């Protein structure tokens, strides 16, 4: 029964990417962990990377047909992101011990570290999603800012299996001087590239259930097509705000569950 609910929710992963341009991995990871029982520290983030990679690839294809992708910024943000995510998934994550450290009787496990950081990112993302769009003066395009932002996004993507759309979109607007639609489209292609690299770097460390992964990804892709159509008809601002509240509550649930119920 939980698996059926998980597959239904997989469609909403694609809907989120298609309408908002972010939030796919924020939904995918808790679905994989809590509804499919996938191991949280390494396997679920790897699965999430694959699902978001496939979904974002289809989404960026549709956005490119509309001429919205800025390929120059894809490379300036994408190259450092790819380097950081590969190093994180291939070297950093496998090297973390199952018991990271102990504070008196409280054990900080690898699972708690990954899921705790993920829940904090969800809470941060929720506030971004609930913000009203404000007209800000864009900063002068700066290569150092591009590379720094790419490295930071790559590390977080690799560590928790999040695509980083909620970080990339405002960064591309502010640093890359892009409009909202172009920023969403450009972030999709960057996410497709970096999550593909992250999953590839994870293959040697995890066991893959391809039936589950491909079924989930296929449903998410169907959500992308639905979301892309709905994005022209729905009030994206209100939807984004409502989704932000959902992400906030989910992030708080994960944090409380991992801190107090899983110990």
C-alpha positions as CSV (number, residue, x, y, z in Angstrom):
1,X,0.0,0.0,0.0
2,X,2.8,2.4,0.9
3,X,4.5,1.7,-2.4
4,X,1.3,2.5,-4.4
5,X,1.1,5.9,-2.6
6,X,4.8,6.4,-3.3
7,X,4.3,5.8,-7.1
8,X,1.3,8.2,-7.1
9,X,3.4,10.8,-5.4
10,X,6.1,10.3,-8.0
11,X,3.9,12.2,-10.4
12,X,4.0,15.2,-8.1
13,X,7.8,15.1,-8.2
14,X,7.5,15.9,-11.9
15,X,4.7,18.4,-11.4
16,X,6.9,20.4,-9.0
17,X,9.7,20.5,-11.5
18,X,7.4,21.3,-14.5
19,X,5.5,24.2,-12.7
20,X,8.0,25.6,-10.3
21,X,11.4,24.5,-11.7
22,X,12.5,23.2,-8.3
23,X,11.5,20.9,-5.5
24,X,11.8,17.5,-7.3
25,X,14.4,16.0,-5.1
26,X,12.9,17.6,-2.0
27,X,9.9,15.4,-2.6
28,X,11.7,12.4,-4.0
29,X,14.0,11.7,-1.1
30,X,11.4,11.4,1.7
31,X,9.1,9.4,-0.6
32,X,12.0,6.9,-1.2
33,X,13.0,6.7,2.5
34,X,9.6,6.6,4.2
35,X,7.3,5.0,1.7
36,X,9.7,2.6,-0.1
37,X,12.0,2.0,2.8
38,X,15.2,2.8,0.9
39,X,18.3,3.2,3.0
40,X,18.7,6.9,3.8
41,X,22.4,7.6,4.0
42,X,23.6,6.6,0.6
43,X,21.1,4.7,-1.5
44,X,18.1,7.1,-1.3
45,X,20.2,10.2,-2.3
46,X,21.6,8.2,-5.2
47,X,18.1,7.2,-6.4
48,X,16.9,10.7,-5.9
49,X,19.8,12.0,-8.2
50,X,18.8,9.6,-10.9
51,X,15.1,10.5,-10.7
52,X,15.8,14.2,-10.8
53,X,18.3,13.8,-13.6
54,X,15.8,12.0,-15.9
55,X,13.0,14.4,-15.0
56,X,15.1,17.6,-15.4
57,X,16.5,16.3,-18.8
58,X,13.0,16.1,-20.2
59,X,12.1,19.4,-18.6
60,X,15.1,21.2,-20.0
61,X,14.4,19.7,-23.5
62,X,10.9,21.3,-23.4
63,X,12.3,24.6,-22.1
64,X,15.0,24.6,-24.8
65,X,12.4,24.3,-27.5
66,X,11.1,27.6,-26.1
67,X,14.5,29.2,-26.4
68,X,14.8,29.9,-22.7
69,X,18.1,28.2,-21.8
70,X,21.3,30.3,-21.4
71,X,24.0,27.8,-22.3
72,X,26.9,30.2,-21.3
73,X,25.6,30.2,-17.7
74,X,25.0,26.4,-17.9
75,X,28.8,26.0,-18.3
76,X,29.9,28.7,-15.9
77,X,27.7,27.3,-13.1
78,X,27.7,23.7,-14.3
79,X,31.5,22.9,-14.5
80,X,32.3,23.6,-10.8
81,X,29.0,21.9,-9.8
82,X,29.9,18.8,-11.7
83,X,33.4,18.7,-10.1
84,X,32.0,19.2,-6.6
85,X,29.3,16.6,-6.9
86,X,31.6,14.0,-8.3
87,X,34.1,14.4,-5.5
88,X,31.4,14.4,-2.9
89,X,29.6,11.3,-4.1
90,X,32.7,9.3,-5.0
91,X,35.0,10.2,-2.2
92,X,33.3,12.1,0.6
93,X,30.1,10.3,1.2
94,X,31.6,6.7,1.2
95,X,34.3,7.8,3.6
96,X,31.8,9.0,6.3
97,X,31.5,6.3,9.1
98,X,28.1,5.0,10.2
99,X,28.7,6.6,13.6
100,X,30.1,10.1,12.9
101,X,30.5,11.2,16.6
102,X,28.9,10.8,20.0
103,X,27.7,13.6,22.3
104,X,27.3,12.0,25.7
105,X,24.6,9.4,25.0
106,X,23.5,10.9,21.7
107,X,24.9,9.2,18.6
108,X,25.1,11.2,15.4
109,X,24.9,8.6,12.7
110,X,25.5,8.9,9.0
111,X,21.8,8.7,8.4
112,X,21.1,11.5,10.9
113,X,23.7,13.7,9.3
114,X,22.4,13.3,5.8
115,X,18.7,13.5,6.7
116,X,19.3,16.3,9.2
117,X,21.1,18.4,6.6
118,X,18.4,17.5,4.0
119,X,15.6,18.7,6.4
120,X,17.4,22.0,7.1
121,X,17.7,22.5,3.3
122,X,14.0,21.8,3.0
123,X,13.2,24.4,5.6
124,X,15.4,27.0,3.9
125,X,13.9,26.1,0.5
126,X,10.4,26.6,1.9
127,X,11.1,30.2,2.9
128,X,12.5,30.9,-0.6
129,X,9.3,29.4,-2.1
130,X,7.0,31.4,0.1
131,X,8.7,34.7,-0.7
132,X,7.0,37.1,-3.0
133,X,9.0,38.0,-6.1
134,X,10.9,41.2,-5.4
135,X,12.5,43.4,-7.9
136,X,16.2,43.4,-7.0
137,X,19.0,45.1,-8.9
138,X,21.1,42.3,-10.5
139,X,24.7,42.3,-9.5
140,X,27.5,42.5,-12.1
141,X,28.2,39.1,-13.6
142,X,31.2,37.7,-11.7
143,X,33.1,34.5,-12.7
144,X,34.2,33.9,-9.1
145,X,30.6,34.1,-7.8
146,X,29.5,31.7,-10.5
147,X,32.2,29.2,-9.7
148,X,31.7,29.6,-5.9
149,X,27.9,29.1,-6.2
150,X,28.5,26.1,-8.5
151,X,30.8,24.4,-6.0
152,X,28.5,25.0,-3.1
153,X,25.5,23.7,-5.0
154,X,27.5,20.6,-6.2
155,X,28.5,19.7,-2.6
156,X,25.0,19.9,-1.3
157,X,23.6,18.1,-4.3
158,X,26.1,15.3,-3.8
159,X,25.7,15.0,-0.1
160,X,21.9,14.9,0.3
161,X,20.8,14.0,-3.3
162,X,19.1,17.4,-3.9
163,X,19.1,19.0,-7.3
164,X,19.5,22.5,-5.8
165,X,16.9,24.2,-8.0
166,X,15.9,26.5,-5.1
167,X,19.5,27.7,-4.8
168,X,20.2,27.8,-8.5
169,X,17.1,29.8,-9.7
170,X,17.7,32.9,-7.4
171,X,21.5,32.7,-8.1
172,X,20.9,32.7,-11.8
173,X,18.5,35.7,-11.5
174,X,20.8,37.7,-9.2
175,X,24.3,36.7,-10.4
176,X,23.5,35.7,-14.0
177,X,21.1,38.6,-14.7
178,X,18.4,36.2,-16.1
179,X,14.6,36.6,-16.0
180,X,12.6,34.1,-13.9
181,X,11.6,31.9,-16.8
182,X,15.1,31.8,-18.3
183,X,16.6,31.1,-14.8
184,X,14.2,28.2,-14.3
185,X,15.0,26.7,-17.7
186,X,18.7,27.1,-17.3
187,X,18.7,25.6,-13.8
188,X,16.9,22.6,-15.2
189,X,19.7,21.8,-17.6
190,X,22.4,22.4,-14.9
191,X,20.5,20.1,-12.5
192,X,20.1,17.4,-15.2
193,X,23.9,17.4,-15.8
194,X,25.0,17.5,-12.2
195,X,22.6,14.9,-10.9
196,X,23.6,12.6,-13.8
197,X,27.2,12.9,-12.8
198,X,26.3,12.4,-9.1
199,X,24.4,9.2,-9.8
200,X,27.2,7.9,-12.0
201,X,29.7,8.5,-9.2
202,X,27.3,6.6,-6.8
203,X,26.8,3.4,-8.8
204,X,29.9,1.6,-7.4
205,X,28.7,2.2,-3.8
206,X,25.0,1.3,-3.9
207,X,22.7,-1.5,-5.0
208,X,20.2,-0.4,-7.6
209,X,16.6,-1.6,-7.9
210,X,16.2,-0.7,-11.5
211,X,12.5,-1.7,-11.7
212,X,11.6,0.7,-8.8
213,X,13.9,3.5,-10.1
214,X,12.7,3.4,-13.7
215,X,9.0,3.1,-12.8
216,X,9.4,6.1,-10.4
217,X,11.3,8.1,-13.0
218,X,8.7,7.4,-15.7
219,X,5.9,8.6,-13.5
220,X,7.9,11.7,-12.6
221,X,8.5,12.4,-16.3
222,X,4.7,12.2,-16.9
223,X,4.3,14.8,-14.2
224,X,6.8,17.0,-16.0
225,X,4.6,17.1,-19.1
226,X,1.5,17.7,-17.0
227,X,3.2,20.4,-15.0
228,X,4.6,22.1,-18.1
229,X,1.0,22.4,-19.5
230,X,-0.4,23.5,-16.2
231,X,2.3,26.2,-15.8
232,X,0.5,28.2,-18.5
233,X,-2.9,28.0,-16.8
234,X,-2.3,28.1,-13.0
235,X,-1.2,30.9,-10.7
236,X,2.4,29.8,-10.2
237,X,3.0,32.4,-7.4
238,X,0.2,31.1,-5.2
239,X,1.1,27.4,-6.0
240,X,4.7,28.1,-5.1
241,X,3.7,29.6,-1.8
242,X,1.4,26.7,-0.9
243,X,4.1,24.2,-1.9
244,X,6.5,26.2,0.3
245,X,4.2,25.5,3.4
246,X,4.1,21.9,2.5
247,X,7.9,21.7,2.2
248,X,8.3,23.5,5.6
249,X,6.0,21.0,7.4
250,X,7.7,18.0,5.7
251,X,11.1,19.3,6.6
252,X,10.1,19.8,10.3
253,X,8.6,16.3,10.3
254,X,11.8,14.8,9.0
255,X,14.0,16.7,11.5
256,X,11.8,15.7,14.5
257,X,11.6,12.1,13.2
258,X,15.3,11.7,12.7
259,X,16.3,13.4,16.0
260,X,13.8,11.9,18.4
261,X,12.1,8.9,16.9
262,X,14.9,7.1,15.1
263,X,17.3,7.1,18.0
